Structure formats: C-alpha cells, structure tokens
Amino acid sequence: MTMTVEKNRPSGLVAIDREMARQHTDAIASFQQNAAMAAKVAASISQSGRLLLLGMGGSHAVGRTVEPLYRAHGIDALALPLSEQLGQPLPLAGRTVLITSQSGESAEVIRWFSEQGGSADVFGLTLESTSFLARTVPCLVGAGGTELAFAATRSLTVTFALHLAILAALGDDPTAALGVLSAPETAAIEDALAALDKVTAIVTSGRRLQGLAEALALGLTELSRLPCFSLEGGQLRHGPMEMLGPHIGVILFRGKDQTSGLLTAMAISAVEAGAPVVVFDSSGDAPVAGTATLSFRPASGLAAIFAMLPVAQQLMIAFADARVDNAGTPVRSTKITRSE
C-alpha cells in the first residue's frame, strides 16, 4: 500500500490567498470611491505635463507599469525608485509627483518628506487612510485597508485601479478594464508550472508591459527565494541572452500593441536557446511553438494588466510553494520596510 503525504499550505500563502480573494472587489471599490481626488490629480498632471512616479518595491513596479499609459496622453511620465530620488534627485519644479506606498509608512517615504516637504503638486497613493503618507499629502486611498500578507498581490491590483481612476479623469475609457475586474479571466497554469520545474533562476521581460514583468519578478524572488529578475525586452536582447539555457526560465508578457512582434521574436530566440519559456499573452497572435502560453482575450493597457496579473500571481505562488516549505513567510524582510 502506497501512502501519500499531503503538504499543509503554509500560513504565509494562506494569508496571500485571503488578500487575492478580495482583490477584484476592492479594486472596483477603489476606482469608484476615488473619482474626486483622481480628478484633482489629473488636473495637476494636465497642467504640468510632467509626472514623476515614486515608490519602492511593488509600488515602484506599479509606476513602471503605468508609465506608458500616461505617456500615451503626451505626459512626460517617469517612474523612479524613491531611494534613487533621495540620493540622485531630479528637479521637481514643474512636475506633478505621485508617491506610492501601500502602507504609507516606509522609511524612504518618511525621509523624503522630512527632507523635501510637500507642495501643491505632490499627491499620494496608499491603502492606509491613517498612514503617514495619507496625513501628509492629498491621497487616493485604496479600499480594504493595508495588505497583511508578505508578497504584493491585492495591493498591486488596487493601486492599478487608483491609476485607472486618474487615467479615466484624463480621458481614458475605463470600460474594458472594469469589465475584466468584474469578470476575471482564468487560464490553467499547469503547463507553465511544469515548464519551470527544473529552473534555478527566472528572467521576466516585456515591452509596454515591462512593469508588470518587474512586479512578477519581485514576487517570485520574495516567495521562492530564487534569483528572479526582470529585463526590458531590448535590454535582454543586448547581451544577457548569453545566460539562457535549460535552467534559466523566461517569462514574457505580450499585449495587443505595437510591440507584440518584438515579444514574439524574443520568445522564438529564447526557445532556440533551450530555455523554458512561458508567455502571458493578450496579443491575439498565434502562440509561439515550444512555449507554454497562457492566452487571454486580446487587450492592452490596464485591461490586459488586470487579466494577466491574477494568473501570474497564481503561477508565482505555485512555483514558490513547490520549492520552499514556508513560502510566504519572510526570513530576511518585513512587510513594511522601516529601515534603509
């Protein structure tokens, strides 16, 4: 008689499950509840024509993801780590500044305000209405309160919804993105998980969806404790292709936009290099032979992001759970980073 032992789900992943279970409803509420503040931020952005997005960790990845969406409006949008702005500051005159911190309490946020102070064109995005950030500058506040689980999941989705409110105030039609939040897409992750079974490191990559790739790489690293990092598609092409092989996984994000052909070419090259390749695909193009492709309805922008992100989170969690006994419980980090 063969006995099988079922692994108990780690408490850290159970906490993440709870966050993910309500991320769509919280995101919709966040969009609906922040229209007035979003209009004020949009007015500032329209007047200045220049936007600086500051944040750390997942908050910075959100900034990187929405950069091209603001640039599509003719806005000079740039996302920087807040730590970089502290040490190598860009001039702020004439810029609208959005500081994102889900807790509103991270060390860099507190130091930035102690050194820089606020102004009429500095705003915040946070999940905590009583936080230092929310008390210091006008903020869009996400629904549902602070995210308690370690890796960013709900906080990403909710913060994207806050940006959706700002972009709607700038003139974008939010219908498609809200439709995805109301009726989330699903995609089976088993083939992708199997493709990554033997890898010892992962590189994620995109073009217009590069920020989403960066968000996934961060979560993969935090949960699996393996080296997982992100390179913009052109940067991956310029030299780092040398690392590719059977033990380096590649995860690509391909949307319905003018860069989809470049992602197709990268997927072909990575397969030819012998790397296991996973493609999150909302381009509507044919899957690339030799890849594990997770297909979504053709979409771009936040509609594509909202479709792909929860499935990418599921893959991230399953990948980590297969490698780490206590995935989701940090051993060298804390949820709110209070030291530099």
N, C-alpha and C positions, 0 to 999 in steps of 0.2 A: 504494500500500500504506500503510495507516494503522498507525503504531506506537503502542502504549500503554506508558506507563512506570508500573510498579507501585511504590508508595511503600513503602520499607522501614519496618517497625514500629519506632518509637523505643524506645531501650533502657529509658527510664523506664516505658513501657507494658508492655514485656516483663517487667519486674520486678513490675508490678502483676498481670499475668497469672499469674505464679508464685504470688503471695500468694492470689489468688482461687481458684486451682485446688485449694487445700487448706483453704479456709476452713470448709467444712462438716464435714470430718472433725475438724479442730482444735476446732471449736465443740462437737461431740458429746463429744470427749475432755475439754474444759474443763468441761462440765457434770458428767461422771462423776467427774472427779478432785477436785472441789472441794466435795463434799457436806458433809464435816465442818466446813470453815470457813464454808460457807454457812449451816449450822445455827447457828453461833455468832453470825454477823451477824444472822440472822433473830431470834434470841433477844434480842439487843440492841435491834433495831427494835421488837419486840413489847413490850418492857419500857418503852422510852422513848415510843413512839407518835409520834415526830418524827424525820424523816430529812432530812439535808442532803446533797445530791449535789454534789460539787465537781469541776471538771475544766476543761480548756481545749480549744478546737478540737473535733475529733471526739469527744473524751471528754465534753465538755460536751453535745454533741448527743445522746450516748447517755443522759446524765442526763435531758435534756429528754424523750426518748422514753419512758423508763420511769416518769417522774413519775406519770402517770395509773394505771399498773399498781399502784404502791404505794398511791396514794390510794384505790383500789378496796378495799383492806384496812382503810380507816379511818385510814391513816397520814397524818400531816401532812408530806407529802413536798414538798421544794422543791429545784430544781436551779439552781445559780448558777455563773457563771464563777469560777474560783479567784482570778483577778485582782480581781474585784469584792469577793470576801470579804476579800482583803488590804487593799483601800482603803476599803471601806464595810462592815465586818464585822457580821454578825448575831451575837447572843449564842449561844454554843454549849452553855450549861448545859442539860441535859435532852435534848439531841439526839444521835442516832446520826449519825456523819459518815462518808460514803464518799468517799474521794478516788480519782479515776480518772486514771491516766496510763499509756498503753501502754508507754512507755519507762521510766517511774518516775524520770525524771531531768530533767524540765523545770524551768526557772528558778523558776516560781511554786511548784511543789511543794517545792523545796528551801528557798525563803524562808519559805513558810508554816510549815514545821516549825521553822525556826530562830527564828521569832517566836512561834509558838503552842505548839509542842511537842505531844506526843501525849497521849492519855488512854485509859482502858479502852474507850471507845465510839467510837474512831477506827479505821477499817479502810481498806484499800486494794484496788483492782482494777488489775492490771497484767499485762503479757505477759512481763515480765522478772524472773525469780526472784532475780537477784543485784543488782537495781537499788537505788537509794537508798530508794525507797518500800517495797520488799519487806523491806529491812533494818531499817526504822524502825517499821513497824506490821504487825500481822497482815494478810495479804493473800490474796485469791483470785487465783490465778495462771493465766492462760490458757495453753493448750497451744500449742506450736510456736515459742515464743520471740518476740523482737522483730520487728515488721513492718519490712521494709527499704525497701519502695517508698514513694514520697512521699505520695500521697493515701491516706487511710484506707479500706481495704476489709476485709481479713481481721480487722484489729483491732476494727472495729465488730462484725462477726458474732461473734467470740469473746467480746467484752465483753458483748454481749447474752446469750450463753449463760451467762456468770457470773451475770448478773442472773436468768436463768431458774432457776439453782440456788438462789438466795436466795428467789425467789418460790415455788418448789416447797416450800422449807422453811417458808414462811409458809402453805402450804396450797393453792397453785395446782396444778392438774393439768398437768404438762408434756407430756402425750402428744401433743397436736396439734402443738406447736412442735417437738418432737423428730422427729415424723413428717415435717415439712417439711424439716428438716435432713437426714434420711435419704434422702428422695426429693424433691430440689429441683424446684420448678415452673419451667417455661420460658414465655416469651412473646416473640414476634417484636417487635423494636424498630424495624423499617424504617419503618413509618408514622409513628411518633413522631419519629424522626430527620428524616424528610422534613418534618414539620410545623414543626420548629425550624430549618429550613435557612437562613432569612433573618433570624433574630432577632439583635439586638445586645445583648440582656440577657434574663435569665430571673428570674422570681419563682416560688418554690415555696411551697406552702401546704398546710395540713391543719388538722384539729381535734384529735381524740385522737391522730392520727399526726403532729402538728406537728413533733415532734422528729426524725422520720425525714425530713421535708421539709427541716429545717435541716441535717441531715447531708449530704443530696444537694446542697444549695446550696453548702455549703463545698467539697465535692469538685469540683463544676462550676467554681467560681471558681478553685480551685487548678490545675486541669488546663487549662481553656480560656483562662484569664486574661481572661475577660469578666466584667462585673458580673453576678453571680448571687447573689441574696439571698432570704431567707425571711421571710414574714409570716404569723402565725397567721390563720386564716380570718376571724375577726371584725375583726382589725386591717387586713387587706387591704380589707375592705368599707368601713371607716370612712375614706374619703378617697383612699388610694393607687390606687383604681380609675381615677383620672384619668390614670394613666400608660399604661393599656392601649391597645394598638393592634397593627398588623401586625408591628412589630419587637420587641415585648415578649412573650416566650414565658411561658406559665403552665403549671406542673406541679403537679397536685393529687394528694393521697393520700386515698383513700376506703375505709374499712374497714366491716365489718359491725358497726356500733354505732349509738348513738342520734344521732350527729352526721352520719350519711351524707346525710340530706336537705339539710343546710346545704352540704355539698360539692357536691351536685347543683345547688343554686341558684347557687353560685359558678361552676360550670362553664358553666351557661347564660348567666350575666351576662358572663363573660369571652369567650365565643363571640360574644355580641351586640356586645361592644366591638371585635370584629375581631381579637382576639389569637389566635395559635395555642395550642391547649390540649391538653395531654397529661394523661391520668388513669391513675394506677396504682390499680386497682380490685379490692378483695376484698370488696365490699359485697354482691354477689349481685343488685344492682339493674341495671336496664337501662342500657346506655351512653347518654351524653348526645349527641344529634345534633350533628355538627360538631366533635367531639373525636377525637383519636387515643387510644383506650382500650386499655390493656394489662390484660386480665382474668385474675384468679386465682380459685381456689376460695374461696367465702365463708369469711371468717376475721376474727378480731380479735386484738388484743394481739400477743404475740410470734410467734404462728403467722402472722399477716398480715405482720409485720415481716420474718421470715425468708423468706417467699415473695417479697415485693416487692424487698427490698434488693439481691440479686444482679443482678436485671434492671435496677434503677435504676443500679447500678454499670456495667453494660454500656452503657446509654444514655449515661451520663456520660463514659465513655471514648471511645465512638464520636463523640460530639459534640465533644469536645476534639481528637481526632485529625484531624477534618475541618478544624480551624481553626488548629492550632499544629503546626509542623514537629517540634518536640522535646517534645511533650506528655509529661508525667510527669517531666520534669527541671526542678526549680525554679530560678528565676533570682534570686529575692529572699528565699527562705525556706530553711530547713533542716528535715529530718525531725524532729529533736529541737531544740526552741526553747530555747536556753540563755541567752537574754538577754530582759530585759523592755523 
